[in-house]
């Protein structure tokens, strides 16, 4: 305590001693009270001398005179007054009353400065004479900063501004006193709980540092400070006109233009009382900024009962930056508890754009990232199949590691649906269980449901357990009970459970995998097999003393199917040895593998064996060069590279027609396909190959930044023999017959080229082209142009072309007659694509943006997917509305279906469409209403990034 008192009063001891008979002062000592009475020489001293001193409180009467610095033009300070306690409202209880502050005299010749009549910034009026505007700048140029709202603002509003002009100016002052601008990056988020490290909280051990123009010290216990009072302790600092400090009770009274700041708060008040030992405070007519969220507001009275608990009376707050009052929450009482992370408001109502839109007699909410039970923002929309739907979720914080969300949902066409999810977190398990249940679909006249469970478990750094289980009551569930934002572009629901053991050099996975069909058009072989179970063991090792890498892939899987199809067990073992030789400018990697596969089958096709084995050697050599040079391009230094690459592959032919297809399909053919060891996915087919790939990559890079400005890939495969290993790629639906794919006899693959160019900092281009030398035709192409000037301006324009001859070649190789229904042109060309794709986000006016996407099939003259909408975005709130039309269920009435990976692409065929209109409004820092559109926009508009909350 002595050390603290010494440091507190140290500034006073450094002040020069004031003498009673200096020229600027006339000082006399009172004979009774022994106190000094001083007046400046510019005022008559007789009046003061003649009138007896007022009655002084006992504490002040016995005080000793303090040493004070003389000020030539400042009169003696007013005598301290004792504040009489009277019946006051709770809003004013224990708050020091205002006391007069000694105002510095002005010389008789000086005129008081006149108040500024015009508001700071640009003031514009209509110039009737010149038919234009007459604008004048008052004060400093705001340079585009939001103008402070005033009561004279034009525009429709039922309510007066929540914060008047002077309060908005105070907010700007408070913002300037912070270490950073909380609204600089336009981010709103719930503040995380501060982590107090021992030794970092210095309030209890730090002394007060006080600076002022004038001070009085009584009995070394009570200090009074006047004029430009600056007080600081640890992270706390304040400024005021007057301050009184009692070192015994450690109570600080501040009066007049009180500014106070700490790590988590900055405020202004007319008067404040602070108890430093208990962190209690009482403030009157307070204006505050909480920078962590950030929030700002005002309160008629504020009570800080402890460091964690605070109460406010007649409060209004918003997360909008100073100068913007688009939304404001008002409450008669507000309580914030940092310990529990909870806040509560009584008689709370929300105004938006000057209109009252919501009222609640009681409202609770979280103040940080901790969870709190209560209703969440409602969501609603409309679809053609379900009608208008509305959901009011309720969040239940069961325990720190358990919570649940109940989601009742009403469809005007189908009835009431019950839904929800339960989340759990334990030492080893983390996951979510969710579901939906419609007791009676008013259209289908039956119950419908969805169930899902996802879990991630980590027992040791090497051992983990994961599952993702999903089930729906019927195939049409998503199409009829989803919405226009969640239309499935998949045909199956996948459920898996994995048990993993992974460490350097070894990876073991045990898996169960099941598929449920949600596309009514699919049947038979079009439905994937179940893996019940599947075991994978992969081993690898590299030798440090020699260039040798070894690996072994092992798989054991049992395939099951509901239909009368071949099922059974497959064992696959594939050891390999590679010899990587590398230098800075070249590499050479010979590799040898042996793939052995064993099948034990049931329901095998008549005439085919149930026990099948296959062993094939695989030899490859991968090689390449890396050449670079510095060039000067348009006066700019660039790094130019040439990277030629040769890849040789040899696999002998093996008849595999007896082996059924469980999980094998053709890979899509692009540049990366030139270096694959197998053109089939899965292991039911291993291609026969004697071929070499010739490829070249060239780049232009900025050596200063390493940024790639241009990249060109071009390559082709030279075949030394026909590819006779084929797979069934067409299912004839009427009789279940499978048609084998054609034997590939061409000596050259399509010539593949890809070009990527970063034309400017905001414009990039991607193109790709495949030319088939046998057909002398372009069989695939794409061109996409991106303009991205984040975060406001995005334009994507794309064109996709694909001519797929797989079906026609398969029909020819199987000698299908020309008059067969399978020869229908629309069926043969069902996998062709000629499609345009345009997406954008573009500013329109005053932070309004247009967003949209349009995918159009030039082949079928129909729109595949489209939406258009508006988006309003600022630091205060966000509004979005979109309308979408989407073909969500492909109608496939043809007799043929491809089973290659080409079927996973965007096939442009006709189908049923769904439409919907959805909107979202989000008051940043408060809540949001409507569908969450961020993820939908990210998936639909290339370059779109979710705005910071």
N, C-alpha and C positions, 0 to 999 in steps of 0.2 A: 504493500500500500504506500509506504514512504517513497519507494522508487517511482511508483506511478504518479503520486502527487508532485514529486519533484519535476518530473517531465511535463506534467500538465502545466505547472506554473512557471516553467523555465522561460517561455517567451516573455512573460511579464518582467522577469528579472533583467532581461536584456534591454528593456526599454530605458531610455535616458531619464534621469531624475527630473521631475517637474518642480520648478521653483515658483514660489507664490508671487513674486514681484516681477515676473517677466513682462515685457512690454505688451504682449498680446492678451494677457490675462490680468484680472483683478481678483485676487483670492484672499479671503479672510477666514480665520478659524473660529467656529462657533464656540462660545465660552462654556455652554452647557453640554452640548453633545460632543465637543472636541473634534467635530468634522470640519472639513474644508469646504467652503462655498465659493465657487469660482464663476466669473462671468467674463465674456470677451470685452475688449475695450471699445468695440464698435457699438455696443448697446449700453444704455445707462445702467450703472450699477446701483444707483440709489434705490430703485424700486426693489431690487432683490434684497438689498441690505435692510431696508425698512420693514419689509414684511417678514414676520417670524417664520422660521422653518416649519414645515408641516410635521405632524406627529409621525414618528418613524416606528416601524415594527421593532420589537425587542432585539431581534437578531441583527438588524442593521444598526441600531443605536450603539451596540457594543462592538461594532466592527472597527477594525483599524484601517486607516487610509491606505489605499493601494497606490503603488507607483504607476503613473500613467504618462504617456507621451503627449506633449503639448502639440496642439494643432492650431495653426495661426487663424484659420477662418472658421473653426468649429466651436460652437458654444458648449458650455458645460452640459453633460448629459442630464436628462431628467432623472429625478430621484426614483429609485425602485418603488413600485407600488405593490401593496399586498392585495391579492385577488380575493374578493369576498365570494364565498361559496353561496350560490343561490339555487333556487329550484330551476334546473335546466332539463332539457330533454336528454335522453340517452345519447343522442347524436352529438351533444356538446359536453357530456360529462367528462370530467378530468382532462379537459383540453384547455390549455392556457389561453386566457383572453388576450386580445391585442393590447399592446402598450405603445404609447407614442414613441416614435424614434426621432432623436434629435436631428432636425434638418439643418443642413449647412446654409448659412446666410449668404445671400447674394449681395453684391455691391449695389448701391442705389442706382448706379447708371446702367446696370445689366437688366435686360428684359427677360422674363421667363420664356423659355422656348415654347413655341406654340405647338399644340398637338397636331400630329399629322392627320390631315382630313381624308386623304386617299389611302386605300389599302395598298400594301406593298405588292410589287409585280406590275404586270401590264394592265392598264385600264383603258378600255376601248369604248368609244361611243360612235354612233352613226353621224357621219358628216353629211348633213342634208344638202349642203351647197354643192359639194363635189361628188355626191352620190357614192361615197365610199366610207371608209372607217378612219377615225381619228384616234390614234393610240399613243399613249404616253407611258413611259416607264417610271414607276415610283419605287425608289430603293434599288436594291440589287436585282439583276436579271435572274429569274428563277431557272432559266435554261431548260424548260420543259418539265420541271418538277410539278407534281400535282398541286393545284391551287387550294388554299385553305378554304373550307366551306364557310360561308357567311350567311347571315339571316336574310340577306338581300339577293340570294341566288335565284335565278329564274328557273322555272320548271315546275311540274305538278308534284305536290307533296301535301299529304293530309297533316303531317306532323312537322313541328319545328325541328331544326337540326339538333341532334342529341348533344353535340358539342358546339358551342358558339365560337365566334371568330377568335376571341382572346384565348379560349381553351385550346383551340387548334394551334395557335402560336406557341402556347406553353408546351404542347406535345412536340413541336418541332425543336424547341429548346432542349427538352429532355432527351430527344433522340440525338442531338448534337453532343450531349454530355456522355453518351455511351461510348465504349471503346470501338464499337462497330455499328453499322446500320442494320438493325434486325430485318428490314425489308429489302436489303440490297439485292438478294438473289430471289426475291419473291417466293420464299418458302414458308410454309405453315406446317408445323408438326408438333405433336405433343412432346413436351420436354421430357428427357430422361431424368431419372432421379440422380442427383449429384452424389458422387462417391467421395466421402471425406476420408482423406488419408491422415493417419496420426501425425501431428506436427504441422499440418497445413492450416488448421483452423486456429488462427492466432488471435481471435477476438478476446479470449479470456486472459491472454498474457500480454496483450499489446496496450500501451498507454494511449491516452488521448493527446492529439496534437491540435492546439487551438491557435488561430491567428485572427486578429481583429484590428480595427482602427483605434479602439479605446477599450479599456478593461478596468474592472473593479474587483478586488479580492477582499473578502471579509473572513477574518480569522483563519485564513488558509484553508477554508472549507467551501465557501460559497463564492463562485466567480460569476461576474456579469460582464458580458462582452457586447460591444456595440459597433456597428458599421462594418460591412464586408466580413462577416464572421465566417471563417473557414475551419471546419472541424473534421478530423480524420482519425480512424482507428482501423487497422488491418484493412479489410475490404470495404469498410464503411466510410462514407464521406458525406458532408452536408455543408450547405451554405445558407445563410439567413441574415436578416438585419440585426436581430438581437438573439443572444443565447445566454441562458443561465444554467450553470452547472453546479450541482451539489456533490462534492467528492465523497461525502459520508454515505449517502444513499445511492450515489452514482446515478442520479437522475438528471436528465438534460431537457431543458425547455427551450424550444426554438420558436421564434415569432417573426413574421414578416418575410414574404418571398422565400419560403423554406424549400430548398432543393435537397433531396436525400437520394443516395444511390448506394447499392451494394451489388454483389455478383448477380443476383437474380431479380433485381428490382431497381427502378428509377422512378422517383415521384416528386411532385410539387404539392405544397400544402400552405395554407395560411398560417397554421400553427401546429406544433407537434410537441408531445411529451414522450420521452424515451427513457425507459429504465434499462440501463446498460447491462446490469448483472443478469436480468431475467429475459432480456430481449423483448420486453413489453413496450407497446407504443400506443399512443392515442393521437389521431390526426383529424384535422377539420378541413372540409372542402378540398379533397385530395384529387389530384390528377396523377395517374401512374402509367408506367410502361413495364411490362414483363417481357424482356427481350428473348428469352429462351423459346417462347411459343411461336411468334410473338403476339402479345395482346396489349391493348391500351384501353384505358377507361377513366371514369371519374366516380367519386363517391362523396356524399355529403359528410360522412364520417367513416373513419377506418379504425379498427381496433386490432392490435396485434397482441394476442394473449400469450404467445410464446413464439419461439423461433419457427415453429411448424404450423401454428394455428392462427388464422386471421379472420376477422369479420368485417363486413361492409354494410353500410346503410345507404339506401337510395342510390343504387349503383347502376351504371351503364357501361358496357364494354364492347369492343369489337377487335377483330384481327386485321381490319383494313389499315393501311398505312395513313399517317397524318395527311389530312386533306381529303380523305375519302371516308364517307359514312354510309356506304351502300347498305350494310346491315349492322344492326346494333341490338344487343340484348339488354333489356331493362329488368331490374329486380328490386323489390323493396328491401330484401335482405340477402346477403351472400356470405357463405362460409367456405373457406378453403383450408384443407388439412393436408400438409405435406407428408406427415407421417403415414397416413393411410392412403394418400393419393386420391382423395375424394373431395368433391365440391358439391354444395347444395345451394339452391336458390329458391326463395319464396316469392310468389306472385310474379313469376318470370314471364315476359312477353317479348316477342321478336318483331322488329320492324325491318322491312326490306324496301329500299328505295322510297323511304318516307311513308310506307304503308304498313299498318299492323297486320301480321299474317299468322301469328301463333301465340297462344297463351297457355300457361300451365300453373296451377296453384303451387305445385312443388316440382322441382326439377333437380335430379342428381346427375353427376357427370364425373369422369376421371380428370385429374389435373396433370397426370403424367402418363407414362406408358403402361402403368398397371391397369388391370382389368376391373370392370365394375358392372354389376348386374343392372339390367334395365332394357328398355325398348331401343331397338336400333332404327336407323332411317328406313322408312317404308319404300317399297319398290312396286311399280305397277307398269302395265303396258297392255297391248292388245295384239292378237293374232287371229288369222282367219279360222283356224281349227279350234282354238280355245276361247275366243272372244276376249273380253276385257278381263284382266287378272290383277289381283292386288295382294300384296304380302306385307305383313307387319311383324318382322322378326323380334324375338325377345332373347336377350343374352343372359345366361345364368352362370355367374362365376362361382362354381361349386367349391373349389379349393385352389391353392396356388398352382397345383399341377393337374387340375381337372376343370373343364368348363363345357358348357353345352349351349347350343343355339336352337331355339324352337322357331319353326318357320311355317305357320299356318298360311295357306294360300287359297284364294277364292277365284274360280273361273266362272264367268257368267254362263257359259255353255256346258260346263262339265261338273260343277259343284265345288265342294270344299275339299282341299287336299291338306293332309298333315305331313309336315316334314321337319327335319332337323338334323343336327350332327352333335357328336360327343367327341371331345378331344382329351387325350390323356398324355401324361409325361411322367415316366418313372426313371429309375436309375438305368434300366436297360431297354425300356420300351417307349416308343413315341409314335403316336398315330391318331387317326380319326375314323370314327364310325358314323356313317350318314345314311339317310334313307328318306323316301317319300311314299305316302300311302293315300290313295284315292279310294275311299270305301265303296263308292258307287258312281261310276262314270255315267252321267245322265245321257250321253250319246251311245256309248257302248253297252250300257246296262250290265256292267260287271266291275269288280274291284281291280285296281291296277296299282303297281308298286315298283319301286326301285330300291336296291340295297347296295351299299358299298362299304368297304373297310380297307384302309391303308395303314401300313405299319412299317417302321424302321427301327431295328434293334441292333445295338452294338454291344457285344459282351466283352470282347477284347479288341485291341487294334487289328487283329487278323480275322476275328470271327464275328459274323453278322447274320441277321435274319430279316428278310423283307417280304411283305406280301401286299398285293393290290388285287382285291377281290371285288367283282362287280356282277350284278344280276338285275335284269328287268323282267317284268311280268309278260311282256309280249314284244313282237318285232316293231310295232308301230309306236312304241312309247315315246321316243324322242321326237318323232315327226309330228305327233299330235299334242304332246304335253310340254315340249320344249318351246323355245321362242325363236324369233328371227335372228337372234344373236348367237344362239347355241345350236343351230341346225347341224346335225352330224354330217360330215363329209367322209365318214367311215362306214363300213358295212358290218363290222363285228365289234363286240365288246370283249376285251381281253382280260383274263384273270390270271395272275401269276403268284407264285410263292417261291422264294429263293433262300437257300441256306448257303452262305459263302465262307470260304476260308482262303484268304489271300495274304501272301507274304512274298518278298523278293524271290523270284525264280519258280514260284508255284502258285497256281490259282485253281481252286476247286469250287464248283457250283453245282448244287443239287436243286432241281427246279420241277415244279408242277405248273402246267400251262393249259388253260382251257379257253375256248372261244364260244361266244354266243352270237348268233346272227341277228342283226337288227335291220337287215335289208330284205324285205319280203320277196324280192325277185330272185334271190339266190337259193340254190339247193344242190344236193349231191356233192360232187368234187369241188364245187365253188366254195364250200364251207371248209375252213382249215381243220387239220387234224389236231387232236388234243395230245399233249405230251405228258403222260402220266406213268412214270416220271421221266426225267432227263438228268443225266450226270455228265459233267464236263470236267476234265482234269488237264490243265495246260502247264507244261514244264518248259523252262528255258534257262540257259546258262551261257555266259560269255567268258572266255579265257583271257586273262590279262597278259599272259606271256606269249600269246600267239593270236593271229586274226582268225578265230574260229568261234562261231555261234552255233549252239545246238538248241533244238526245240522239239517238243512232242505234243501233239494235239490228240486228246482222247475223248470219245463221246460214246455213251450208252443211253439209248432212248427207246421208250415204248410208245407207239402211236395207236390212238384209239379214235373211232368215228362212229356216229350214230347210224349212218346209212350202211348198206350192204357193200362196203368197199374193203379192199385189202388192208389189214392191220398187222401189227407185229412189232418185232424188236429189231433195232439196228445198232450195230457196233462199228465204230470207225476209229482207226488208229493211224496217225500220220506223223512219223518222225522226220526231222529235216536237219540238214547241216549246211551252213553257209560260211563263206570265207570272204568277209568284207575287207577290201584293200582300198585305202583312202589317202589322198593327198589334198593339198589346198585347192588344186585345180582339176582333180580327176577322181573317179571312183570306179571300182570293178568288183562285182559281187557274184561269184558263181554260187549256185545253190542246188542241192539235191534232196528230193523228198520221196517217200514211199507211202502211198495211201492204200490202206487195207480196210475193206468194208465187208461186214457179215450181216445177213438178213435171216431172221426166223419169222415166217409169215403165216397168217391165217386169212381165210376168205380170199385166197389168191385166185386170179383169173384162171379158168379151166385150161389145162394144158401147160401151165407154167409151174416151175418148181417152187416149193415152200422154203427151201433152204438154198440161199444164194450167197456166193462170196465173190469178191472182186479185189484184185491187187494191181496197182498201177504205179510205175515210177514217174516222177515229175522232175525234169531238169530245166534249169533256167540260168541265164547269165544277164545281169543288169549292169550297164556301164554308161558313163557319161563324162562330159567335160564341163568345166566352168571357166569361161574366158571373159575378161572384162577390160574396158578401156575408158579413159576420160575423153569426153567430146564436148564441144561448145555448140549449143543449140540455141539460136536466136539470142546470142550474147549471154546465155546462162550455162554454167558448168553442170554437166550431167554425167552419170556413170552408166555406160552401156554394156550389157552382158549378152553373151551368146552361150546357150547351154544345150548342146546337142546330146541326144540320148538314144542308145540302142538297147533293145530288150529282146532276147531270144528265148523261145519256149518250145520244149519238146515233150509230148505225152503220147504214148502209143495208143492205137485204136483198140477198144474193148467193147464187144457187143453188150449193151446194158438194157436191151429192150424188155427183158424179163423182170427188171426191177421196177416196182411201182413208184409213183411220185407221191412222196409225203410232204416235203417242204421245199421243193425245188422249182425254180422258175428262171426265165431269162433275165439277165441284168439289162438295165437300160444302157444304151451305148452312147457314151460321151468320151471326152479326152482321157479321163481316169481309167476307162475300160481298156485302153491300149496296153496297160501294164498289169492286167489281171492274169492269174494263173488258170482261172476257170471262168467261162462266160455264163455258167449256171450258178445261181445261189443254192445253198444247201449242199448235200453230199450224195443225193440220189443219182446225179449225173456228173461225170468228170469228162470234160471235153477231150477229144483227140486233137493234137496240135503239133504242127511243125511250121513255125512261123517266126517272123522277126518284126519288131516294131521300130520304125524310124520316126523320131520326133525331135522337135526343136522348140526351145523356149527362149525368148529374148525379152529383156527388160530395160527400161529407162528409169533410173532412180536419182533422186536429189541427194547428192552426197552430204549436204549440210544437215538434212533432217532424216535421211533414210527412207523418205516417202517414195512409194512406187507410183510413177506417173504413167507408165505404159507397160503392159504385159501382153505378149503374143505367144500363144501355144498352137502348134500345128503338128499333126502326125498322122500316120497311116500304118496299117498292118499288111505285110506281104506274106501270103499263104503259099506254102510249098506243096500242099495237098488239100483234098476236099475234107470238109468237116462232116463226118458221117454219123457221129453220135448226136441223136436228136431226143426230144422229149415231147410228150403229148401236150399240145398247146391249145387245142380246141375241143370243147365238149358239145356233142350233139344232144340237145336236151330231150328230144322226143324218145330216143332209144338208149340213151346213156353211153353211146359209142364215143371213144376217144380217137382223135385224129393226130397222128404223129406229125411233128414239124418237118419241114423240108430239109434235105441234105444241102449244105452250103457248098457251092462249087466255084465261087468267085475266087480269083487269085489276089484281089486287092479288097481291103475293107473300104468303107466310105472314108474319104479324106476329111478329117476333123480339124476344125480351126476354131479358136476362141480368142477374142480380143477384149482386153479391159483397158480403159483409158480414163485417167483423172484429168479432164480437160482444164478445169479451173479448180479453185478451192471449193466451189459449190456444185460443179457440173461433172458428172461421171457417166461413162457409157460402157455397156456390156453387150457384146455381140457373139454369136456362135453360128457356125455353118457346117453342114455335112453334105458332101457331094459324092454321089454313088457313081463310080466310073462305069459299072455295068449298065446302069439305066441312063447314064449321061444326064442325070437330073439331080436337083437339090432335094434331098429327102428330109432334111430337118434344118430349121433355122430359128434364130431368135435375135431380137434387137431391143434393148432396153436403155432408155435415157433417164437419168436421175438428176433432178435439180433439188438440192437440199441446202437451204439457208436457215439452219436451226435457230430458234425453234419454230419460227413463224411460217416459213415458205417452203413447201414441199410439192413437187410435181414429178410424177413417174408416168412415163409413156412406154408401153411395151407391145411387141408383136411376136407371136409364137406360131410356128408352122411345123407340122409333122405329117409326113406321108408314110403310112405304115402299110407295107406290102406283105406282112406276115400271114394274114388270113388268106389272101389270094394265093400266095405261094404254097401254103399248106393244102388248100383245096386242089391245086394243080398237081402237087406231088402225090396226093391220094386219089387222083383220077376221078374227081367228082364231076359228074356230067354238067354240061353248060346249062341245061334246063332245070337243074336241081334248085329248090328254093334257097339253098345255101348260097347260090350265086347271085342273090339279090344285091344290087350295087350298094344300097344303103347299109346292108349288113357287112359287106366287104370293107367298106370305108368307115366303119363304126369307130375305129380307133384313130382316125385322122383328126388333126387339129388345125384350124386356121382361126386364130383368136387374137383379138386386141385387148389390152388391159391398160386402163388409165386410172390413176388414183392421185389425190391431191389434198393438201391443206393450204389455204391461201387467205391472207388477210383481206377483208372487205372494207370495213370502216370502224374506227374507234374500238379496236380489240375484238371485233367480230370476225370470225373466220368461217369460210365455207370448206366443208370436208366431203369427200365422196370417192366412190370407186365404180367403175363400169367395166365388166368383163363381157365381151360380145363375141359370139361365134359367127364368123363370116361364112362358115361352111353350112350352118343350119339357120342362119339369119335369125338368131334368137339371143336374148340376153341371158347369160349364165348366172351372173351375180351382179347386183348393183345396190348402192345405197347413196343417199344424198342427205346432207344435214348442215346445221349451223352450230357454231361453237363460239361462246363468249368466254374470254379468259383474261383475268387480271389478278393482281395480288390479293384480292379480297374475296372473289367468288368465281365460280365457273358454271356455265350453263351449256347444255348440249341437247340437241334434238335431231334424230335421224329417222328416215324411212328406208326400209330395206325390202328387196325382193330377191328371192334365192331359190334355185332349183335344188331341192333337198333330197329327192328320192328319184333315182334314175329308173325309168321304165324300160326294161329290156325285153321286148317281145320277140326278138330274133331267136333263131334256133342255135346260135353259136355264141360261145363265150370264151374269150382268151383267158388263159391262166398264167400268162407271163407277167413280169413286173410292169409291162406297158399298161396293164389294166389299172395300175395304181396311179397313173397320171390323170390329168384333167381331160377325160374323154368328153367330147362335145356332142352329147345325145340329148334328146328331149326328155323331159320328166315333169313331175308335178312341182308346182311352185308354192312358196309360202311368202307372205308379206307381213310386215309389222312396223309399228311406229313406236319409238321409245325416246325417252328424254331423261336427262340427269341434271340436277341442280345441286351444287356443292357450295356451301358457305365455308370457306377455308378456315380451319381452326375451330369449327363448330360441328357441322354435320353435313350429310349429303342425302338427297332423295332421288330415287330412280335407279335404273340399271347402271352397273359399272361398265363403262364403255372403253376404258383405257386399254384393256387387253385386246378387245375386238379391233380397235384402231391400230394397235401395234401389229396384229396379224394381217390386217388388210392393207395398210398403207406403209410401203417400204420407207424407212427412215423416220417414221413417227416414234417418238419417245414419250413415255408417260411423264406428264409435267410433275415437278416436285410438289408434294402436298403442302 
